[in-house]
Amino acid sequence: MLEICLLGQFNVSLDGRPVDIPTRPARLLLASLLLHRDAPQPRETLADLLWPDSSAANGRANLRHALWQLRAAIDPPGHDRPAYVLHTPQAIAFNRAGAYRLDVEVLEQERPLWTTAGLMAAAEVYAGELLPGFHESWVVLAREQLTVVLDRRMGRLLARLMDEERWDDTLVWAERWIGFSALSEPAYRAQMRAFAALGDAGRVVAAYRRCRELLAVELGIEPSPETRQLLEHLTAHAGRRPPFSENRNSDRRT
C-alpha cells in the first residue's frame, strides 16, 4: 500500500518502507495529482502550474523529468501491482484503483451520518497545514480550502462531544483545534461550555480572556456577540448545567 501524508509534513511510504522522492518538482507533481485525484491532469496544465516562469518547451521537458523521477520512486520496475501514476502523451493521473491512503482524502471525506468515532478519525489526520514549506500560490489556495474543511470537521466533532456530555474530550479536541487555528472562536466557546459543565467558573473566564487577547493582538477585534453572550450566560448561571452544544441537531449518531 502507498501511504501519503501531506498534512503537517510531506511523507510517502510504500508497503511500510519510506519512499524517497528526490526533488521538489517531483514532490509537487505528486501533490498536484493527489489534490486533483478525481480526474487526469493535462500535461500543459501541470507544466504551467509547476513551472509558471518557463517556456512551454522547457515546462514540458521539466515535467517529463519530474514524472520519470516520481515513477521511479513509487512505481519501481519489477513491481507486480498496478501503477500508481498513469500517463498518456496528453495527461497524467493518480490511479485511485491502487491500494493507497491519503490523509487529505480522509479529512475531506463526507458521510450522510457520522459516528463520533468516525468524526474523531477524520479530524485526527490533520497534523498541520498542507505541504509546510511550500509557498506556491496553488498550494496556498489548497491550504486555505483545507483549513475550511478542518473547521467544519472540528465544529461537528465538538458539537457531538458536547451533545454526549463528554466534557474532558471536548477540552482535548478544542485545544487541538486552537493549536492549529488559534482564532477559531467556536473552539473557545466549546472550552467555556466544558469548563462550566465541570463546575470551573474561573476557567470559563480564562478561556474567554484567552480568546479576546488573541483576537485583539492578531486582528484588532473583540470576540463575536455570540461569544460574549455565552460568557454572560455561563457566569450568570455558574453551577448550573449549560446548553450542551451550539447545534444539538447536527450530525446525530446512528
N, C-alpha and C positions, 0 to 999 in steps of 0.2 A: 504493500500500500504506500502511496505517496502522501505524505503529510506536510502541509504548508502552513506556516504561521506568518501572517503579515501585520498582526496587531501587536504593537509593543516591541517588535523585532522582525527581522527577516530570517527565517529559518526553514530549511527544507530537509526532510529525511525520506529515505526510500527503504521500505522493509526494516525500519528501525535503525538504519545507519545514516549518519549525516551525509548530505549531498553538498558538494562544493560547486556553486555556480560562480565562476571565477571573476566575471566582470560586471560592472554596474549596468551596462546596456542589456546584458543577458538577464539580469535580475529584473530590470524594469520591463523587459519583454514578457517575462513570465507573469509579473504582477498585472500588466495590462491585459494579458489573455485571461487571467483569472477574474479580474474585475469585470470583464466583458465576456464571461464564460457562456452566455446564452446564445451567442452567435459567432461565426467566423469573422475575423477582422481583416479587411482588405490590406494588402501589403502597403499600398500607398498611404493609407491612414496610419498604419503603425510607423512607417518611416517618418512621416510628418510629425507624429506625436513624440517619438523618441529623439529625433534629430531635427528639430524645427529650424535650425540655422544652416543646415546643409543643403546642397543642391539635390535635386531629385535623384540624380545618378549616385551621388555619394550616400544619400539616405538609403537607397535600395541595397547598395553594397554593404553598408554597415548593418542593415537588417539581416542580410544573408549570413554575415559572420556571427552576429548575436544568436541567430537561430541555430547555427551549427554548434555553438558553444552550449546552448540550452539543451539541445537534443543529446549531445554527448554526455551531459550531466544526468538527465532524468530518463533518457531512452537509450542507454548504452547498447552497443552491438551485442548480439547474442542473447538478449533477454527473451523470455517466452511469453510476454504479456503484450496486450495491445499498446501501441504508442500513446503517450500522454499528450504529445504535440502532433497535431495533424496539419499538413500543409499541402498547398497546391501552388502553382505559379501565380495565382491570383490572391490567395488568402491564407491565413494561419489561424488555428483554433486550438483551444484546450479540449481534450477529449474527456467529456464528463462520463462516458461509459466506463472508464477505467476506475479502479479502486483508489479512492483518494479521500482526504479530509482537509477542508479549508476552514480556518477559523472564521473568516469573514462570512462564509456561507452559513455557518452555524448561527452567528449573530443575526444575520439578515432573515433567516427563515421565519415564515409566518404560519400560524395554525389557527383554525377557526376556534378551537378551545385549547387552553393551556392548563397543564397541571402546574402546581407550584414547583415541583422538581424540574419540570421542563423549562420553566422560566429561569430558574437558577442556572441550569446547564447552559442555556443560551447566553445569559449575561456573563457567566463565568469566563467565557473565552476571551472577553475583552481585557487584554493585558496591557493596553496602552494605545496610543494613537497609531493610525495606519502608516506603515513604512517610515518609521522615525529616521531622520537623517536625509530623507529625500524631499526636495523642495520644488520639484517640477509643478507647474500650475495645475495639471490634470490630477496629480497626486493630492495636492492641497484641496481641490474640489471634492475628490472622493473621500478624503479625510473628514471634511466638514459634513458630508452626507452621512457618513457612518456615525458621527457624533450625534446626529439627529436620531438615528436608529438606536444608539445606546440609550439616549434619554428616554425614548419610548419604551424600550425594554425594561429599563430600571424603574420607570414610573409604574409600569404594570406589576412588576415584581413587588415593589414596596406596597402598593395598594393591596395586593393579595396577602402579604405578610401581616399587614395591619388588620385586614379583614379577619384573619385567623388568630389575631392577638398574639402573634409571635414577636414579642417586643425586642428580645435580645437579637434575633435575626434581623429585625428591622434596623436596629442600630448598626449592625455589622455592614449590611448592604448599603445603607445610607452613607456611611463613612466611605465605603468603597467608591460609591458614585462621586462623592465630593473629591476624593483623591484624583479622579480623572477629569472632573468638571466642577471646579470649586465654586462656580457661580450658579449652580443649579438649585434654585430656591426650593423646589419640591423635596429635595433630599434633606434640607434643613427642617422643613415642615414635618417630614416623617420623623426626624430625630426628636423634634419638640413633642410630637404626639406620643412617641415611645417613652420618653422621659416622664411625661405627665402620667401615662398609664402605670409606670413603675413607681410613681409617687415621689419623683425627684424634681420639685418645682425649681430648684436652683439651677439645675442643668437645662431645664426648659429655657430659662432666661439666657443662660450661657450660649446655647445653640443659636438663639435669635441674635445675640450680640455678635457672635462669630460671623453669621451671615451678613449682618448690617455692616460690619467693618470691612469685610471683603468687597462687598458691593460698592462701598464708598471709595475704597482705595483703587479698585480696578476700573469702575465705571462712573464713579461720581454720582451715584444714585442711592435712594433709600430702598429698602425692601418693598415689595408689592403690597397693596392694601390687603390682599389675601393673607400674606404672612403676618402683617401687623395685627390684623383682626384675630388670627389664630392665637397669637401671643396673648392678646387681651382676654380671649375666651378661656384659654388654659390657665392663666394666672388667676382669673376671677373665679374659676371653679377648681382650684387646687384641691387635690384629694378626692375629686370625683372623676369617674372614667370619662375620657374624651371620646369624640367620634372616632371610629376605628380607622377610616381612610377617607381620602378625598373623593373617591368614587367607589362605593360599595358594590355597584353593579357591574364593574368592569372585570372581564376575564374570570368568570365564575369557574370553580373547579368542576371537573367532570365527575 
